[in-house]
């Protein structure tokens, strides 16, 4: 479609120039050459999108040629070439060519076979008109180029915004799946394993359904960790916070863990991001205790300080300084959350055995 339009414009301009040249009927033996230059200048416009600079030079040369031959025909093809070159962004080169063109046109007319007696005023008037047309063509090309650039930027911005929102939503969902489902699945899996262990110790037959639940829990936990391993994000609008920590501790007790909760200092409101991060740290820590620590007890303490909120989760599991467990996805997520708030996190085995997680989250009190 665009190719056909280019040919239509080129043929139309060439035809118009040829008709104007035939109407002029210059009394010169070089008239056939002038006709060829008129047509060539118009047909050159077919390539103005691909090679605008070449077309600019070609149309300018043709215009100077037929003016020198004696065809007093407007440089219409060159105006189209100026428009195309400006639209393509060749502003400096177009300006330089146009200045050279305006300087060379009077010379071409001087060497033409025209009778120049009394034609000086006419030439000056035409020079002014040609400058006006050149400025108009250049301005039109530049205006369209700027409009296209703004349209492209707007489209790119819309696409980037849509992609960013989609990524944020996807990562938010992934975060929630990891933070919530991993904890629930771990509780189900631990309870199933405890039931299987107790039945085996008593010499009782283990129901197939219980074994299936245990295996399904293990597989679900593995698949969830593998799927969400690299997806971490932070949501400033929490649905769970410090007020839900007692529920986490109570849920840990139902899995056979002797869990306690201690709150130190005066309870005060904290920023939403700190509130949510504190909840997730306790949740992830208790999940790791149930999943990896082989612990009998765990203690959770939350300390309200004037400048910070301190969360500490300690267990009496099998971790030692010499056998420190490799950090997993949950611990990496905790570090990311704490770092995002400018806090500090220490997660390591204790000298006396077991594992300790301590986070200090700076706060600015909510009035």
C-alpha positions as CSV (number, residue, x, y, z in Angstrom):
1,X,0.0,0.0,0.0
2,X,2.8,2.4,1.0
3,X,4.8,1.5,-2.1
4,X,1.8,2.2,-4.4
5,X,1.2,5.6,-2.7
6,X,4.9,6.5,-3.2
7,X,4.6,5.7,-6.9
8,X,1.4,7.6,-7.2
9,X,2.9,10.7,-5.7
10,X,6.1,10.4,-7.8
11,X,4.2,9.9,-11.0
12,X,1.8,12.8,-10.1
13,X,4.6,15.2,-9.4
14,X,6.5,14.1,-12.6
15,X,3.4,14.6,-14.7
16,X,2.7,18.0,-13.2
17,X,6.3,19.2,-13.8
18,X,6.2,17.9,-17.4
19,X,2.9,19.7,-18.1
20,X,4.4,22.9,-16.7
21,X,7.4,22.4,-18.8
22,X,5.4,21.8,-22.0
23,X,3.4,24.9,-21.3
24,X,6.6,27.0,-20.9
25,X,7.8,26.0,-24.4
26,X,11.3,27.4,-24.1
27,X,13.0,28.3,-27.4
28,X,16.1,26.2,-26.9
29,X,17.6,23.1,-28.5
30,X,18.0,21.6,-25.1
31,X,14.3,21.3,-24.5
32,X,14.3,17.5,-24.6
33,X,16.9,17.4,-21.9
34,X,14.8,19.7,-19.8
35,X,11.8,17.4,-20.2
36,X,13.9,14.5,-19.1
37,X,15.1,16.4,-16.0
38,X,11.5,17.4,-15.1
39,X,10.3,13.8,-15.2
40,X,13.5,12.4,-13.5
41,X,13.1,14.9,-10.6
42,X,9.5,13.8,-10.1
43,X,10.1,10.1,-10.4
44,X,13.0,10.2,-7.9
45,X,10.5,10.8,-5.2
46,X,9.5,7.2,-5.3
47,X,12.6,6.4,-3.1
48,X,12.2,9.3,-0.7
49,X,11.4,7.0,2.3
50,X,14.3,4.7,1.8
51,X,17.0,7.2,0.8
52,X,15.8,10.7,1.6
53,X,19.2,12.3,1.3
54,X,19.9,10.8,-2.1
55,X,16.5,11.9,-3.3
56,X,17.1,15.4,-1.9
57,X,20.4,15.8,-3.8
58,X,18.9,14.3,-7.0
59,X,15.8,16.5,-7.1
60,X,17.9,19.5,-6.4
61,X,20.3,18.7,-9.2
62,X,17.3,18.1,-11.6
63,X,15.8,21.4,-10.6
64,X,19.0,23.3,-11.2
65,X,19.4,21.5,-14.5
66,X,16.0,22.3,-16.0
67,X,16.2,25.9,-14.8
68,X,19.6,26.2,-16.5
69,X,18.1,24.7,-19.7
70,X,15.4,27.4,-19.7
71,X,12.4,25.8,-18.0
72,X,11.0,28.3,-15.6
73,X,9.2,25.7,-13.5
74,X,8.8,25.6,-9.7
75,X,11.0,23.2,-7.9
76,X,8.0,21.1,-6.6
77,X,9.9,17.8,-6.5
78,X,12.6,19.4,-4.3
79,X,10.0,20.7,-1.9
80,X,8.7,17.1,-1.5
81,X,12.3,15.9,-1.0
82,X,12.9,18.6,1.7
83,X,9.7,17.4,3.5
84,X,10.9,13.7,3.4
85,X,14.4,14.5,4.6
86,X,13.2,16.6,7.5
87,X,10.7,13.9,8.4
88,X,13.6,11.4,8.5
89,X,15.5,13.6,10.9
90,X,18.2,15.0,8.5
91,X,17.7,18.6,9.6
92,X,21.2,20.0,9.3
93,X,21.9,18.3,6.0
94,X,18.5,19.5,4.6
95,X,19.2,23.0,5.7
96,X,22.7,23.0,4.1
97,X,21.3,21.6,0.8
98,X,18.5,24.2,0.8
99,X,20.9,27.1,1.3
100,X,23.1,25.8,-1.5
101,X,20.0,25.4,-3.6
102,X,18.8,29.0,-3.1
103,X,22.3,30.2,-3.8
104,X,22.6,28.2,-7.0
105,X,19.1,28.9,-8.5
106,X,19.9,32.5,-9.5
107,X,23.1,31.3,-11.2
108,X,21.2,28.6,-13.1
109,X,18.6,31.2,-14.3
110,X,21.5,33.5,-15.3
111,X,23.0,30.9,-17.6
112,X,19.6,30.0,-19.1
113,X,18.6,31.3,-22.5
114,X,16.0,33.7,-20.9
115,X,16.1,37.4,-21.8
116,X,17.0,39.0,-18.5
117,X,16.2,42.5,-19.4
118,X,13.9,43.9,-16.8
119,X,13.5,40.6,-15.0
120,X,15.4,41.4,-11.8
121,X,12.3,42.4,-9.8
122,X,10.6,39.2,-10.9
123,X,13.6,37.1,-9.8
124,X,13.7,38.7,-6.4
125,X,10.0,38.1,-5.8
126,X,10.3,34.5,-6.8
127,X,13.3,34.0,-4.5
128,X,11.2,35.2,-1.6
129,X,8.4,32.8,-2.6
130,X,10.9,29.9,-2.9
131,X,12.3,30.5,0.5
132,X,8.8,30.6,1.9
133,X,7.9,27.3,0.3
134,X,11.2,25.7,1.5
135,X,10.5,26.8,5.1
136,X,7.0,25.5,4.9
137,X,8.1,22.1,3.6
138,X,10.8,21.8,6.2
139,X,8.5,22.9,9.0
140,X,5.8,20.4,7.9
141,X,8.4,17.5,7.8
142,X,9.8,18.4,11.2
143,X,6.3,18.8,12.7
144,X,5.3,15.3,11.5
145,X,8.5,13.8,12.7
146,X,8.0,15.2,16.2
147,X,4.4,14.0,16.2
148,X,5.4,10.5,15.2
149,X,8.2,10.5,17.8
150,X,5.8,11.5,20.5
151,X,3.3,8.9,19.4
152,X,6.0,6.2,19.5
153,X,7.1,7.4,22.9
154,X,3.5,7.4,24.2
155,X,2.9,3.9,22.8
156,X,6.2,2.6,24.3
157,X,5.3,4.2,27.6
158,X,1.9,2.5,27.6
159,X,3.4,-0.8,26.8
160,X,6.1,-0.5,29.5
161,X,3.5,0.6,32.0
162,X,1.2,-2.3,31.2
163,X,4.1,-4.8,31.3
164,X,5.3,-3.4,34.6
165,X,1.9,-3.6,36.1
166,X,1.5,-7.2,34.9
167,X,4.9,-8.1,36.3
168,X,4.1,-6.5,39.6
169,X,0.8,-8.3,39.8
170,X,2.5,-11.6,38.8
171,X,5.2,-11.2,41.4
172,X,2.7,-10.2,44.1
173,X,0.7,-13.3,43.5
174,X,3.8,-15.4,43.5
175,X,4.9,-13.8,46.8
176,X,1.5,-14.5,48.4
177,X,1.6,-18.1,47.2
178,X,5.0,-18.6,48.7
179,X,4.3,-16.8,52.0
180,X,0.9,-18.4,52.6
181,X,0.7,-21.7,50.8
182,X,4.2,-22.9,51.8
183,X,3.3,-22.4,55.5
184,X,0.0,-24.2,55.2
185,X,1.5,-27.1,53.2
186,X,4.3,-27.5,55.6
187,X,1.9,-27.7,58.5
188,X,-0.1,-30.4,56.7
189,X,3.0,-32.3,55.8
190,X,4.5,-32.2,59.3
191,X,1.2,-33.4,60.9
192,X,1.0,-36.2,58.4
193,X,4.5,-37.3,59.1
194,X,4.0,-37.2,62.8
195,X,0.9,-39.3,62.5
196,X,2.7,-41.8,60.3
197,X,5.6,-41.9,62.8
198,X,3.3,-42.5,65.8
199,X,1.4,-45.2,64.0
200,X,4.7,-47.0,63.1
201,X,6.0,-46.8,66.7
202,X,2.8,-48.3,68.0
203,X,2.9,-51.1,65.4
204,X,-0.4,-50.0,63.9
205,X,-1.1,-50.2,60.2
206,X,-0.6,-46.8,58.5
207,X,-3.7,-45.8,56.4
208,X,-3.0,-45.4,52.8
209,X,-4.8,-42.1,52.8
210,X,-2.4,-40.8,55.4
211,X,0.6,-41.9,53.4
212,X,-0.8,-40.2,50.3
213,X,-1.3,-37.0,52.2
214,X,2.3,-37.1,53.4
215,X,3.6,-37.7,49.9
216,X,1.3,-35.1,48.4
217,X,2.5,-32.5,50.9
218,X,6.1,-33.2,50.2
219,X,5.6,-33.0,46.4
220,X,3.5,-29.8,46.7
221,X,6.2,-28.2,48.8
222,X,8.9,-29.1,46.4
223,X,7.0,-27.9,43.3
224,X,6.0,-24.6,45.0
225,X,9.6,-23.8,46.0
226,X,10.9,-24.6,42.6
227,X,8.3,-22.5,40.9
228,X,8.6,-19.5,43.1
229,X,12.3,-19.6,43.9
230,X,13.2,-16.4,42.1
231,X,10.1,-14.4,42.6
232,X,10.3,-12.0,45.5
233,X,8.4,-8.7,45.9
234,X,7.1,-6.4,48.6
235,X,3.5,-5.2,48.9
236,X,2.9,-2.0,50.9
237,X,-0.8,-2.9,51.6
238,X,-0.6,-5.8,54.1
239,X,-3.4,-8.2,54.9
240,X,-1.5,-9.8,57.8
241,X,0.5,-8.1,60.4
242,X,1.7,-8.2,64.0
243,X,-1.8,-8.8,65.3
244,X,-1.8,-12.1,63.5
245,X,1.4,-13.4,65.0
246,X,-0.4,-15.1,67.9
247,X,-2.3,-17.2,65.3
248,X,1.0,-18.3,63.8
249,X,2.3,-19.4,67.2
250,X,-0.9,-21.2,68.0
251,X,-0.8,-23.0,64.7
252,X,2.8,-24.1,65.3
253,X,1.6,-25.6,68.6
254,X,-1.0,-27.7,66.8
255,X,1.9,-29.3,64.8
256,X,3.5,-30.5,68.0
257,X,6.0,-27.6,68.5
258,X,6.2,-26.1,72.0
259,X,6.0,-22.5,70.8
260,X,5.8,-19.4,73.0
261,X,5.3,-15.7,72.2
262,X,6.8,-12.8,74.2
263,X,6.1,-9.2,73.6
264,X,8.3,-6.5,75.1
265,X,7.8,-2.8,75.3
266,X,4.7,-0.7,74.8
267,X,2.7,-1.8,71.7
268,X,2.5,1.0,69.3
269,X,1.5,1.4,65.7
270,X,4.2,0.8,63.1
271,X,4.3,1.5,59.4
272,X,2.3,-0.9,57.2
273,X,5.5,-2.2,55.5
274,X,7.2,-3.0,58.8
275,X,4.0,-4.6,60.1
276,X,3.8,-6.9,57.2
277,X,7.5,-7.7,57.1
278,X,7.5,-8.6,60.8
279,X,4.6,-11.0,60.2
280,X,6.3,-12.7,57.3
281,X,9.6,-13.1,59.2
282,X,7.8,-14.9,62.0
283,X,5.8,-17.0,59.6
284,X,8.9,-18.0,57.6
285,X,10.9,-18.7,60.7
286,X,8.3,-21.0,62.2
287,X,7.9,-22.8,58.9
288,X,11.6,-23.4,58.7
289,X,11.6,-24.7,62.3
290,X,8.8,-27.2,61.5
291,X,10.3,-28.2,58.2
292,X,14.1,-28.4,58.9
293,X,15.0,-27.9,62.5
294,X,13.7,-31.1,64.2
295,X,13.1,-29.0,67.2
296,X,11.0,-29.5,70.3
297,X,10.4,-25.9,71.2
298,X,10.7,-22.4,69.7
299,X,10.3,-19.0,71.2
300,X,9.1,-15.9,69.4
301,X,9.8,-12.5,70.9
302,X,8.7,-9.0,69.6
303,X,10.3,-6.0,71.1
304,X,9.0,-2.5,70.6
305,X,11.8,0.1,70.8
306,X,11.6,3.8,70.3
307,X,13.5,3.6,66.9
308,X,13.1,-0.1,65.9
309,X,11.0,-3.2,66.0
310,X,13.0,-6.3,67.0
311,X,11.8,-9.8,66.0
312,X,13.6,-12.8,67.4
313,X,12.8,-16.5,66.7
314,X,14.9,-19.1,68.4
315,X,14.6,-22.9,68.3
316,X,16.4,-25.8,70.1
317,X,16.8,-27.8,66.9
318,X,19.7,-29.8,65.6
319,X,21.5,-26.9,63.9
320,X,25.0,-26.2,65.2
321,X,27.8,-23.8,64.3
322,X,29.7,-26.6,62.5
323,X,26.6,-27.8,60.6
324,X,25.0,-24.6,59.5
325,X,22.1,-25.3,57.0
326,X,22.3,-23.8,53.6
327,X,20.0,-20.7,53.2
328,X,16.9,-21.4,51.2
329,X,14.3,-19.3,49.4
330,X,12.5,-18.3,52.6
331,X,15.7,-16.9,54.2
332,X,16.6,-15.0,51.0
333,X,13.1,-13.5,51.0
334,X,13.5,-12.4,54.6
335,X,16.8,-10.7,53.8
336,X,15.3,-8.9,50.8
337,X,12.4,-7.6,52.9
338,X,14.6,-6.4,55.7
339,X,17.1,-4.8,53.4
340,X,14.3,-3.0,51.6
341,X,13.4,-1.3,54.9
342,X,16.9,-0.4,55.8
343,X,17.0,-2.9,58.7
344,X,19.4,-5.7,59.8
345,X,18.9,-9.5,59.8
346,X,20.9,-12.1,61.4
347,X,20.1,-15.8,60.9
348,X,22.6,-18.3,62.1
349,X,23.0,-21.3,64.4
350,X,23.5,-20.6,68.1
351,X,26.6,-21.7,70.1
352,X,24.4,-23.7,72.5
353,X,22.6,-25.4,69.6
354,X,19.6,-24.6,67.6
355,X,18.9,-21.7,65.2
356,X,18.2,-18.0,65.8
357,X,16.7,-15.4,63.5
358,X,16.8,-11.8,64.6
359,X,15.6,-8.8,62.6
360,X,15.8,-5.1,63.5
361,X,13.4,-3.0,61.5
362,X,13.7,0.8,61.8
363,X,10.4,2.5,62.4
364,X,9.0,6.0,62.4
365,X,6.1,6.0,64.7
366,X,2.7,6.6,63.1
367,X,1.1,9.5,64.9
